[in-house]
Amino acid sequence: QVQLVESGGGLVQPGGSLRLSCAASGSILSISAMGWYRQAPGKQRELVVVTTSGGISNYADSVKGRFTISRHNAKNTVYLQMNSLKPEDTAVYYCYAHIGTHYWGKGTLVTVSS
């Protein structure tokens, strides 16, 4: 069994920054991909960014140039640095990992508001 635990959400003003973290624990042999999705109120869950074990990252167009994913393989942890936040970035952010199958965290709320 694998657990994903997110941290770092909160309230931030437009133009501000936040850093999310997600740590994977449990029966982990190899993480083939890890990243973030988000779900805004009344909308479907959407990709933010996913990075593969080979170092390839796929960003949503809406966050390119503002968000950066990084990964600490030894700690089975992935980070999401979010800069120049906009009100439309408000959502619950879910950590995702593919470790033989798909795993999801419980989510952390990011609110961008003045």
C-alpha positions as CSV (number, residue, x, y, z in Angstrom):
1,Q,0.0,0.0,0.0
2,V,1.2,3.5,-0.8
3,Q,0.2,6.8,0.8
4,L,0.6,10.2,-0.6
5,V,0.6,13.1,1.8
6,E,0.4,16.7,0.6
7,S,1.3,19.9,2.5
8,G,1.8,23.6,1.8
9,G,-1.7,24.8,0.7
10,G,-3.2,27.9,2.0
11,L,-4.4,31.4,1.3
12,V,-2.3,33.7,-0.9
13,Q,-2.9,37.1,-2.6
14,P,-2.8,37.3,-6.4
15,G,0.8,37.5,-7.6
16,G,2.0,35.6,-4.6
17,S,3.8,32.3,-4.3
18,L,3.2,29.0,-2.6
19,R,5.2,25.7,-2.5
20,L,3.4,22.4,-2.2
21,S,5.0,19.2,-1.1
22,C,4.0,15.6,-1.5
23,A,5.7,12.6,0.1
24,A,5.1,9.1,-0.9
25,S,5.4,6.3,1.7
26,G,4.7,2.6,1.9
27,S,5.5,-0.2,-0.4
28,I,7.4,1.7,-3.0
29,L,9.6,-0.1,-5.5
30,S,9.7,2.3,-8.3
31,I,7.9,5.5,-9.0
32,S,7.4,5.9,-12.7
33,A,5.6,9.2,-12.6
34,M,4.6,11.8,-10.0
35,G,2.9,15.1,-10.1
36,W,-0.1,17.3,-9.4
37,Y,-3.7,17.7,-10.6
38,R,-6.2,20.2,-9.4
39,Q,-9.9,20.6,-9.1
40,A,-11.6,23.9,-8.9
41,P,-15.2,24.3,-7.6
42,G,-17.7,23.1,-10.1
43,K,-15.0,21.8,-12.5
44,Q,-13.4,18.6,-13.4
45,R,-10.0,17.5,-12.1
46,E,-7.3,18.6,-14.5
47,L,-3.6,18.1,-15.0
48,V,-1.2,20.7,-13.6
49,V,2.1,18.9,-14.1
50,V,3.4,15.4,-14.1
51,T,7.1,14.4,-14.2
52,T,8.4,11.0,-15.1
53,S,11.3,9.0,-13.7
54,G,13.2,9.9,-16.8
55,G,12.9,13.6,-16.0
56,I,10.3,14.6,-18.6
57,S,7.7,17.1,-17.2
58,N,4.4,17.8,-18.8
59,Y,2.8,21.1,-17.8
60,A,-0.7,22.4,-18.4
61,D,-0.5,25.5,-20.7
62,S,-2.2,27.5,-18.0
63,V,0.7,27.1,-15.6
64,K,3.7,27.1,-17.9
65,G,6.2,29.7,-16.9
66,R,4.7,30.1,-13.5
67,F,4.8,26.7,-11.9
68,T,7.8,24.5,-11.5
69,I,7.9,20.8,-10.4
70,S,10.9,19.3,-8.8
71,R,11.5,15.9,-7.3
72,H,13.7,14.4,-4.6
73,N,14.0,10.8,-5.6
74,A,15.7,9.6,-2.4
75,K,12.9,11.0,-0.3
76,N,10.1,9.9,-2.8
77,T,8.9,13.5,-2.6
78,V,7.8,16.0,-5.3
79,Y,7.4,19.7,-4.9
80,L,5.4,22.3,-6.8
81,Q,6.6,25.8,-6.7
82,M,3.8,28.1,-7.7
83,N,4.6,31.7,-8.6
84,S,2.5,34.6,-10.0
85,L,-0.6,33.0,-8.6
86,K,-3.9,34.0,-10.1
87,P,-7.5,33.7,-8.7
88,E,-8.2,31.1,-11.3
89,D,-5.5,28.9,-9.7
90,T,-7.8,28.5,-6.7
91,A,-8.5,24.7,-6.4
92,V,-7.8,21.6,-4.4
93,Y,-4.5,20.3,-5.5
94,Y,-4.0,16.6,-5.5
95,C,-0.7,14.7,-5.5
96,Y,-0.5,11.9,-8.1
97,A,1.9,9.0,-8.4
98,H,2.1,6.0,-10.6
99,I,3.7,3.2,-8.7
100,G,2.5,0.1,-10.5
101,T,-1.0,1.7,-10.4
102,H,-2.4,5.1,-9.8
103,Y,-2.4,6.7,-6.4
104,W,-3.8,10.0,-5.2
105,G,-3.4,12.1,-2.2
106,K,-6.3,13.6,-0.2
107,G,-5.7,17.1,-1.6
108,T,-4.6,20.4,-0.2
109,L,-6.6,23.6,-0.8
110,V,-5.0,26.6,-2.5
111,T,-7.0,29.8,-2.4
112,V,-5.8,32.9,-4.3
113,S,-7.7,35.9,-3.2
114,S,-7.2,39.5,-2.1
